[in-house]
Amino acid sequence: MRNLLTLAIAIFLVGCAASSKKADTSFGNFMANASPTQERLLADDATRQLVLLYPPASTRLEFRQIMTDNFGKHLVELLRGQGYALQEVQPLADTPPITSAALSAASPSDAATSTPFNYVLDAIASPRLYRVTLTLGTQTISRAYVSQNETIHPAGAWVRKE
């Protein structure tokens, strides 16, 4: 009976570890068919909304993901141009992938002054809808877009969840 209980606990802990690793990949750009121009338009609109909600000169954003896509690169460029202080994740070639647990443990003193920031871009094939979701700390803002004639138009207002 004791061995069975030990085995059950071990399986439970392995399941918890596997699910925490999966959460680290839940942010990023999942739009495989978007053009760089479309991603640029989405980043422009996201930046305009962030400026309305969070004052640039007094907001420090701590990116919690590695940004290698066009949207992420353009978003960083625009946010810096608006006056935001940004802390980016810089991967080194010979280091293992950075997990969210390692990021939160790396700089506990900066955690109080900066706002954790992530984004998700995803799409629905039919009808051709795109969605941008920005997560700042515990708040999330999201907007849907429709693609027509190689350009993107908002399909609704920004939605804010606190």
C-alpha positions as CSV (number, residue, x, y, z in Angstrom):
1,M,0.0,0.0,0.0
2,R,2.8,2.4,0.9
3,N,4.6,1.7,-2.5
4,L,1.3,2.4,-4.3
5,L,0.9,5.7,-2.5
6,T,4.5,6.7,-3.3
7,L,4.0,5.8,-7.0
8,A,0.8,7.9,-7.1
9,I,2.5,10.9,-5.6
10,A,5.4,10.6,-8.0
11,I,3.1,10.4,-11.0
12,F,1.2,13.5,-9.8
13,L,4.5,15.5,-9.4
14,V,5.7,14.5,-12.9
15,G,2.3,15.7,-14.2
16,C,2.7,19.1,-12.4
17,A,6.2,19.5,-13.8
18,A,5.1,18.7,-17.3
19,S,2.2,21.2,-17.2
20,S,4.5,24.0,-15.9
21,K,6.9,23.5,-18.8
22,K,3.9,23.7,-21.2
23,A,2.9,27.1,-19.8
24,D,6.2,28.7,-20.8
25,T,5.3,28.3,-24.5
26,S,1.8,29.8,-24.2
27,F,3.0,33.3,-25.3
28,G,4.3,34.5,-28.7
29,N,3.4,34.8,-32.3
30,F,1.2,31.9,-33.6
31,M,0.3,33.5,-36.9
32,A,2.0,31.5,-39.6
33,N,0.5,33.3,-42.6
34,A,0.7,37.0,-41.6
35,S,2.9,39.3,-43.7
36,P,5.5,41.5,-42.0
37,T,3.3,44.5,-43.0
38,Q,0.3,43.1,-41.2
39,E,2.4,42.4,-38.1
40,R,3.7,45.9,-38.2
41,L,0.1,47.3,-38.3
42,L,-0.8,45.2,-35.4
43,A,2.2,46.4,-33.4
44,D,1.3,50.0,-34.2
45,D,-2.2,49.6,-32.9
46,A,-1.0,47.7,-29.8
47,T,1.4,50.5,-29.0
48,R,-1.2,53.2,-29.4
49,Q,-3.4,51.3,-26.9
50,L,-0.6,50.8,-24.4
51,V,0.2,54.6,-24.5
52,L,-3.5,55.3,-23.7
53,L,-3.6,52.9,-20.7
54,Y,0.0,53.1,-19.3
55,P,2.0,56.3,-19.1
56,P,5.2,55.8,-21.1
57,A,7.6,57.8,-19.0
58,S,6.7,56.1,-15.7
59,T,6.1,52.5,-16.9
60,R,8.8,49.8,-17.0
61,L,7.9,46.7,-18.9
62,E,9.7,43.4,-18.3
63,F,9.3,41.1,-21.3
64,R,8.8,37.5,-20.1
65,Q,9.4,35.9,-23.5
66,I,12.0,35.9,-26.2
67,M,10.9,38.1,-29.2
68,T,12.3,36.8,-32.5
69,D,9.3,37.5,-34.7
70,N,8.5,40.7,-36.7
71,F,5.7,41.7,-34.3
72,G,7.8,41.5,-31.2
73,K,10.8,43.3,-32.8
74,H,8.6,46.1,-34.1
75,L,6.7,46.4,-30.8
76,V,10.0,46.8,-28.9
77,E,11.1,49.5,-31.3
78,L,7.8,51.4,-31.0
79,L,7.6,51.1,-27.2
80,R,11.2,52.4,-26.8
81,G,10.4,55.3,-29.2
82,Q,7.4,56.2,-27.0
83,G,9.6,56.4,-23.9
84,Y,8.9,53.1,-22.2
85,A,11.7,51.4,-20.2
86,L,12.0,47.8,-21.4
87,Q,13.8,44.9,-20.0
88,E,14.2,42.2,-22.6
89,V,15.2,38.5,-22.4
90,Q,18.4,38.0,-24.3
91,P,19.1,34.3,-24.9
92,L,22.7,33.2,-25.0
93,A,23.8,30.6,-27.6
94,D,25.1,28.0,-25.1
95,T,22.5,28.3,-22.4
96,P,19.3,26.3,-21.9
97,P,16.0,27.9,-22.6
98,I,14.9,30.5,-19.9
99,T,11.8,29.5,-18.0
100,S,9.3,31.9,-16.4
101,A,10.4,30.6,-12.9
102,A,14.0,31.4,-13.7
103,L,13.0,34.9,-14.8
104,S,11.0,35.7,-11.7
105,A,13.8,34.4,-9.4
106,A,16.6,36.3,-11.4
107,S,15.8,39.8,-10.3
108,P,13.5,40.0,-7.2
109,S,14.4,43.7,-6.6
110,D,13.3,44.7,-10.1
111,A,10.1,42.8,-9.9
112,A,8.5,45.4,-7.7
113,T,9.2,48.3,-10.1
114,S,8.6,46.6,-13.4
115,T,5.4,45.2,-15.0
116,P,5.7,41.7,-16.4
117,F,4.7,41.8,-20.1
118,N,3.8,39.1,-22.6
119,Y,1.9,39.0,-25.9
120,V,0.0,36.4,-28.0
121,L,-0.8,36.7,-31.6
122,D,-3.1,34.1,-33.1
123,A,-5.4,33.6,-36.0
124,I,-8.5,31.7,-37.1
125,A,-8.5,30.5,-40.7
126,S,-12.1,31.0,-41.5
127,P,-13.2,33.7,-41.3
128,R,-9.7,35.3,-41.4
129,L,-9.5,36.8,-38.0
130,Y,-6.4,37.7,-36.0
131,R,-6.2,38.5,-32.3
132,V,-3.6,40.4,-30.3
133,T,-3.6,39.8,-26.6
134,L,-1.3,41.8,-24.3
135,T,-0.7,40.7,-20.7
136,L,0.6,43.3,-18.3
137,G,1.0,41.9,-14.8
138,T,-2.5,40.5,-14.0
139,Q,-4.3,42.6,-16.6
140,T,-5.0,41.5,-20.1
141,I,-6.1,43.6,-23.1
142,S,-7.2,42.0,-26.4
143,R,-8.5,43.0,-29.8
144,A,-9.7,41.1,-32.9
145,Y,-8.8,42.1,-36.4
146,V,-10.1,41.1,-39.8
147,S,-7.8,40.7,-42.9
148,Q,-9.0,42.2,-46.2
149,N,-6.9,42.9,-49.3
150,E,-3.5,42.4,-47.6
151,T,-4.4,44.9,-44.8
152,I,-5.8,44.5,-41.3
153,H,-8.8,46.3,-39.9
154,P,-10.1,46.2,-36.3
155,A,-13.0,43.9,-35.9
156,G,-14.0,45.5,-32.6
157,A,-12.9,47.6,-29.6
158,W,-10.0,46.7,-27.2
159,V,-11.3,44.6,-24.4
160,R,-9.6,44.9,-21.0
161,K,-9.7,42.3,-18.3
162,E,-8.5,43.2,-14.8
